[in-house]
């Protein structure tokens, strides 16, 4: 599971990089640049959700270990 989450985070970071390269800083909310802004936001949301998922799995593991002791 850990490897899968890391791979997904790396893919999301790669998508952020690609979308930043498509971004037109003079007109960020027009044409292809708007698509890039939306893509950056979506990739950031994915990274945030994966971080929350990772932390919840760690908490679940800690609770499981404490119940076994």
N, C-alpha and C positions, 0 to 999 in steps of 0.2 A: 504494500500500500504506500509506503514511504517513497519508493522509487517512482511510482505512478504519479504521486502528487508533485514530486520534483520535476518530472518530465512535463507535466501540465503547466507548471509555473514557468519553466524555460520556454515553452511554446508561447505563453502569454507575453512574456518579456520580448520575445522575438517579434510578435505581432505589434507590440508597442513601438519597437524600433522601426519596423517597416512603415507603420502609419506616421511616425514622426518624419520620416523621409518624404512622405507624400504631402505633408502639411505645408500650406502656403501661409507664411506668417503675416503677409500684408492683408490678405482676405481670408481669415480662418473659418468663416462661416458661409462660404460660397463654393458651390461645385464639389469637386473631388476632395477639397480640403475639409468640407463638412463631414464627408464620409470618414476621413481620417480622424477627425475629432471624435466622432461617435465610436470608431474602432478603438481609439486610445481609451476612452471611457469604459467600454465593454471589457477590454483586457485588464484594466485596473480593477474593475469589479470582480473579474474572475480571480485575480491574484488575491484580493481581499477575502473572497469566499473560500478559497483554498487554504488561506492562513487560518481562518476560523475553523474549518474542518480539521486541519492538522492539530490545532489546540484542543478541540473537543475530543479527538482520539487520544491525545496525551492525558487529558483529564479522566477519560473513561478507563484508561490503563491504570492510572494511579488509584482510582476508586476500586478497581478490581484487585489490585495488589494489596490494598488495605483490608479488603474484606477477607482475603485469604490468610491474613496474619492472625 
